[in-house]
Amino acid sequence: MGAGQSSGFVIWHRTVFASWLWRLPPAQFKVAFALVAFANWTPEQWHDGRSPVEIPRGEFVTSQANLAKECGVSVKVVRVSLGKLERAKMIEVVAGRASMFTRIRLVNYAAYQDLPRVKGEQRASEGRVKGEQRASEGRQVNKGTREQGNKGTNNNPPNPPRGDVEIVVEYLNAQLGRTGASCFRPRGKTRELIEARLADGALVRELRMVCWHRVREWKDDEQMAKFLRPSTLFRRSKFEEYLPQAAAAVAEQGQGPKDPHKVSREDYKPLLGGLR
């Protein structure tokens, strides 16, 4: 058997659900899965009874009988499965002396088992999705800005479009009653922290909910009020502590259309014009 098959992990991309592998009978798919799991993660030496043999990464040595036992299927199922996988060029099979052993090589093993490469592809995919989402949100926000600007006079041009970071910072300023030069700015470390929480998967409404709850808890506390700042609220360790507490407070008071923690695209229009 291959190295590391009793520990660690293997990678199966979700595209398998759209592939011919997913349409295999369950027993045959089980064999295919086992081949990936049993393949050597690192090169290993194996003795064929005469001399040591180097078995490279992505290969392993077994027998049809042993593979059938490991998978809980019949030898016939193993034989049919190996034939299908070999014809599909997923594997290459070499029979040993008198069929005592079978050496299996997974074609393109590194292409889907190299974690840095897989992570890189995943990050690229996530980046494309987030980029498209932000572009879409930007278009919606820009539309809201134009609509609001058109309601004013020609002497008051519309504000530039704002993104999620600006929306969160403006909400915090509004909750604290900060105006003018005292306002927190959506740049530097503040922007970096908020973008990091959004990248972690936090939603705009969750960031706003934490702002609302911390302000409610600390604003009148002389000792704690000084911590009502982005560097405290949006630091990962603190945010992960504050968010469940804010959610619990929301659950206790019930949700209504005017709750300050609720966020929808309709909220963006007044935010763009300044919170009051």
Buried (B, 14 or more C-beta within 10 A) or exposed (E): BBBBBEEEEBEBEEEBEEEEBEEBEEBBBBBBBBBBBBBBBEEBEBEEEEEEEEBEBBBBBBBBEBBBEBBEBEBEBBBBBBEBBBEEEBBEEEEBEEEEBBBBBBEEBEEBBEEEEBEEEEEEEEEEEEEEEBEEBBEEBBBBBEEBBEEEEEEEEBEEBBBBBBBBBBBBBBBBEBEEEEBBEBEEEBBEBBBBBBEEEBEBBBBBBBBBBBBEBBEEEEEEBEEBBBEBBBBEEBBEEBBEBBBEBBEEEEEEEEEBBBBEEEBBBBBBBEBE
